[in-house]
């Protein structure tokens, strides 16, 4: 929660500057319209989960004794679930159709299909879909 508060403080300062300069305030940066749960859910779902998933698929994450998967994967799932619940409570969960549109836009921008990346329970960390692997396969087909 400490890092969430720090990033929000930084974002709000930027939003204050944008307002002062007469600019449109960037999403998530308006202290008068906080969307912390939405920000965290989006941040975890888009840059963090694909990055951690790719590292996991490449066997770059250690699995501690007594665990079936890397501790960071466990924490990632826990945090995503926590922010998803908070987002639902706030009535801010994006419907699947809109989320699919956002994924399509992201794919058009990056050439990567992000809809295949999901944080899910698996027996083997290498069984998780990989954003990197999916994009690499498409390049060579």
One Martini backbone bead per residue (centre of mass of N, CA, C, O) as a GRO file, in nm:
protein
  141
    1UNK     BB    1   0.055   0.065  -0.016
    2UNK     BB    2   0.292   0.262  -0.015
    3UNK     BB    3   0.339   0.268  -0.329
    4UNK     BB    4   0.062   0.364  -0.405
    5UNK     BB    5   0.079   0.636  -0.257
    6UNK     BB    6   0.327   0.743  -0.408
    7UNK     BB    7   0.218   0.735  -0.698
    8UNK     BB    8  -0.030   0.910  -0.646
    9UNK     BB    9   0.120   1.161  -0.556
   10UNK     BB   10   0.269   1.199  -0.823
   11UNK     BB   11   0.021   1.212  -1.006
   12UNK     BB   12  -0.118   1.456  -0.864
   13UNK     BB   13   0.105   1.658  -0.926
   14UNK     BB   14   0.073   1.639  -1.228
   15UNK     BB   15  -0.226   1.720  -1.237
   16UNK     BB   16  -0.183   1.999  -1.114
   17UNK     BB   17  -0.002   2.103  -1.343
   18UNK     BB   18  -0.202   2.063  -1.572
   19UNK     BB   19  -0.414   2.256  -1.461
   20UNK     BB   20  -0.234   2.510  -1.437
   21UNK     BB   21  -0.177   2.486  -1.767
   22UNK     BB   22  -0.461   2.397  -1.907
   23UNK     BB   23  -0.475   2.097  -1.912
   24UNK     BB   24  -0.543   1.786  -1.957
   25UNK     BB   25  -0.605   1.536  -1.741
   26UNK     BB   26  -0.466   1.260  -1.673
   27UNK     BB   27  -0.517   0.960  -1.610
   28UNK     BB   28  -0.511   0.920  -1.253
   29UNK     BB   29  -0.425   1.252  -1.186
   30UNK     BB   30  -0.691   1.322  -1.019
   31UNK     BB   31  -0.758   1.405  -0.693
   32UNK     BB   32  -1.084   1.452  -0.747
   33UNK     BB   33  -1.061   1.147  -0.910
   34UNK     BB   34  -1.012   0.872  -0.770
   35UNK     BB   35  -0.851   0.547  -0.912
   36UNK     BB   36  -0.685   0.325  -0.757
   37UNK     BB   37  -0.798   0.044  -0.830
   38UNK     BB   38  -0.781   0.083  -1.137
   39UNK     BB   39  -0.482   0.139  -1.152
   40UNK     BB   40  -0.380  -0.127  -1.022
   41UNK     BB   41  -0.523  -0.326  -1.207
   42UNK     BB   42  -0.393  -0.224  -1.469
   43UNK     BB   43  -0.094  -0.252  -1.387
   44UNK     BB   44  -0.101  -0.555  -1.330
   45UNK     BB   45  -0.237  -0.660  -1.601
   46UNK     BB   46  -0.028  -0.532  -1.805
   47UNK     BB   47   0.282  -0.504  -1.719
   48UNK     BB   48   0.327  -0.711  -1.485
   49UNK     BB   49   0.210  -0.991  -1.563
   50UNK     BB   50   0.366  -1.030  -1.833
   51UNK     BB   51   0.648  -1.008  -1.710
   52UNK     BB   52   0.629  -1.235  -1.500
   53UNK     BB   53   0.542  -1.454  -1.695
   54UNK     BB   54   0.796  -1.448  -1.870
   55UNK     BB   55   0.996  -1.511  -1.645
   56UNK     BB   56   0.863  -1.781  -1.570
   57UNK     BB   57   0.883  -1.922  -1.848
   58UNK     BB   58   1.212  -1.875  -1.833
   59UNK     BB   59   1.306  -1.960  -1.542
   60UNK     BB   60   1.376  -1.679  -1.349
   61UNK     BB   61   1.212  -1.797  -1.103
   62UNK     BB   62   1.207  -1.889  -0.792
   63UNK     BB   63   1.143  -2.190  -0.603
   64UNK     BB   64   1.052  -2.244  -0.303
   65UNK     BB   65   1.039  -2.432  -0.051
   66UNK     BB   66   0.698  -2.553  -0.052
   67UNK     BB   67   0.646  -2.453  -0.341
   68UNK     BB   68   0.485  -2.445  -0.673
   69UNK     BB   69   0.568  -2.140  -0.695
   70UNK     BB   70   0.649  -1.840  -0.722
   71UNK     BB   71   0.610  -1.592  -0.497
   72UNK     BB   72   0.539  -1.364  -0.700
   73UNK     BB   73   0.287  -1.508  -0.812
   74UNK     BB   74   0.127  -1.518  -0.554
   75UNK     BB   75   0.126  -1.210  -0.506
   76UNK     BB   76  -0.003  -1.127  -0.772
   77UNK     BB   77  -0.272  -1.273  -0.732
   78UNK     BB   78  -0.348  -1.139  -0.468
   79UNK     BB   79  -0.343  -0.843  -0.568
   80UNK     BB   80  -0.544  -0.873  -0.799
   81UNK     BB   81  -0.778  -0.968  -0.625
   82UNK     BB   82  -0.792  -0.726  -0.435
   83UNK     BB   83  -0.841  -0.507  -0.662
   84UNK     BB   84  -1.091  -0.636  -0.786
   85UNK     BB   85  -1.272  -0.618  -0.540
   86UNK     BB   86  -1.247  -0.311  -0.508
   87UNK     BB   87  -1.358  -0.242  -0.789
   88UNK     BB   88  -1.634  -0.371  -0.751
   89UNK     BB   89  -1.718  -0.204  -0.502
   90UNK     BB   90  -1.685   0.073  -0.683
   91UNK     BB   91  -1.798   0.010  -0.982
   92UNK     BB   92  -1.515  -0.017  -1.189
   93UNK     BB   93  -1.557  -0.256  -1.365
   94UNK     BB   94  -1.482  -0.368  -1.662
   95UNK     BB   95  -1.618  -0.479  -1.920
   96UNK     BB   96  -1.538  -0.722  -2.145
   97UNK     BB   97  -1.585  -0.565  -2.408
   98UNK     BB   98  -1.405  -0.323  -2.338
   99UNK     BB   99  -1.151  -0.488  -2.277
  100UNK     BB  100  -1.127  -0.606  -2.563
  101UNK     BB  101  -1.089  -0.334  -2.701
  102UNK     BB  102  -0.828  -0.261  -2.549
  103UNK     BB  103  -0.669  -0.507  -2.649
  104UNK     BB  104  -0.693  -0.444  -2.949
  105UNK     BB  105  -0.546  -0.177  -2.934
  106UNK     BB  106  -0.286  -0.289  -2.817
  107UNK     BB  107  -0.230  -0.482  -3.054
  108UNK     BB  108  -0.210  -0.262  -3.271
  109UNK     BB  109   0.034  -0.115  -3.131
  110UNK     BB  110   0.223  -0.399  -3.071
  111UNK     BB  111   0.140  -0.698  -3.190
  112UNK     BB  112  -0.002  -0.805  -2.918
  113UNK     BB  113  -0.183  -1.061  -2.755
  114UNK     BB  114  -0.322  -1.002  -2.434
  115UNK     BB  115  -0.559  -1.216  -2.397
  116UNK     BB  116  -0.358  -1.469  -2.332
  117UNK     BB  117  -0.301  -1.325  -2.061
  118UNK     BB  118  -0.300  -1.500  -1.749
  119UNK     BB  119  -0.370  -1.538  -1.414
  120UNK     BB  120  -0.295  -1.873  -1.305
  121UNK     BB  121  -0.337  -2.184  -1.204
  122UNK     BB  122  -0.053  -2.413  -1.176
  123UNK     BB  123   0.172  -2.666  -1.162
  124UNK     BB  124   0.346  -2.527  -1.390
  125UNK     BB  125   0.510  -2.244  -1.476
  126UNK     BB  126   0.550  -2.332  -1.789
  127UNK     BB  127   0.221  -2.335  -1.856
  128UNK     BB  128   0.216  -2.050  -1.897
  129UNK     BB  129   0.137  -1.800  -2.074
  130UNK     BB  130   0.319  -1.608  -2.325
  131UNK     BB  131   0.366  -1.313  -2.462
  132UNK     BB  132   0.637  -1.358  -2.598
  133UNK     BB  133   0.585  -1.633  -2.730
  134UNK     BB  134   0.342  -1.549  -2.900
  135UNK     BB  135   0.493  -1.333  -3.067
  136UNK     BB  136   0.718  -1.517  -3.177
  137UNK     BB  137   0.543  -1.724  -3.326
  138UNK     BB  138   0.414  -1.520  -3.525
  139UNK     BB  139   0.683  -1.434  -3.668
  140UNK     BB  140   0.752  -1.757  -3.770
  141UNK     BB  141   0.481  -1.847  -3.940
   0.00000   0.00000   0.00000
